[in-house]
Structure formats: C-alpha cells, structure tokens
C-alpha cells in the first residue's frame, strides 16, 4: 500500500508543476518545469527541472490526463487492499 501512497504523492507534485506551467503560459521569460516520475522499490518520486523553453500546452494537458488516470489507479488499488483486509478481519471475527 505504501508504494501507492508514494506514487500519489509523486503525481501530486507532477500535477502541481504542470498546473504552474499552464498558469504561466503567457508569462514572459518563464521556463517551464519538466517533471518525470521514477521508482526504485517502494520509493516513487517526482524529479523536476527547469526547461529551456516555455510551456507546451498540448504536453501539459496530455500530462494532466495521465496524472489523473494514475491517481485513480492508485486509489483503486488502495481501496481493493482495504476491502481485502476488511474481508480477512470479518473471517477472523
């Protein structure tokens, strides 16, 4: 379950960076924030760096859709794990 929580936190950071890029699309000299997700074992993290260019709205909208789907998948996995634990507890009672 911890890997799902770590993944949601990383995706939250990615969404925050993407939202910042969209909010600053018309800001002159704004350097967009590029974010990638990496994982090693149960550690999932968002790695961010400034790009040399401005905001690419097509990329940001696509990224936000991917982030939303990823969060939904992780929430569903957590919910399923909770249901399994509940069933096991019911069997022990």
N, C-alpha and C positions, 0 to 999 in steps of 0.2 A: 504494500500500500504506500510505503514511503516514496518509492520511485514515482508513483502517480502524483503525489503531492509535490515532489521536487519538479516534475515536469510542468505541472500547472503554474508553479511559481516562475519557472523559466519562461513559459509562454506569456505570463503576465508582464514580465519585463520586456519581452519582444513586442507585445501589443502596445505598451507604453511608448516605446521608441518609435514604432510605426505611427502611432497617433501624433506624436510630436512632429514627425516628418510631414504628415498631412497638414497639421495646424500651421506649419511654417512654409508651406509650398510657395507662398508669394513673398517670403522674407528674402531680401537681397543678401547675397553672400552666405546664406545658410548652407551648411554642409550636412547632408542627411546622415542619419545614424544607420549603419548596416548591422544587422543582428543575425547571428547564427546560433543554433542550438547544438550542444554537444553532450554526450553522455559517456560515462565510464562507470560501470557497475550501477549502483543506485543513485549516483550523483548525476543530475541533469542540470545544465546551466546554460544561460544565455550569454553569449560573448558579443560585445558591441564595440564598434569602431566607427570613427567618422569617415565618410566617403569623400572623394574629391569632387563630387557633383551634388547637384540639388536633388530635390525629391522627384522620384518617378512614381506618379500617381497610380499607373497601371500595376506596378510591382507592389505598392503598398496595399491596394485594395485586394489583390490576389493573396498577399501575405496574411491580411486580416481574416480572410476566409479560411485559410489553412490553420491559423491560430485558433479560430473559433471551433473548427472541427476537432482539432487536437484536444482542446479543453473538454469538449463534450465527451470524447472518447475516454479521457482520463476520469472524468466524473462518473461515467457509466461503469468503469472498472471498479472504482471505489464503492459505488452503490452495490454492485454484484458481490464484492467481497463482504460488505456489511450484511447482505442478505444471507450469504453462506454462514457467516458467524452466528447470525440470529437463528438459523435453522439448526446449527450444531448445538447452540445453547438450549433450544427447545427440546432437542433429543435427550439432553442430559437432565432436564428437569422432570 
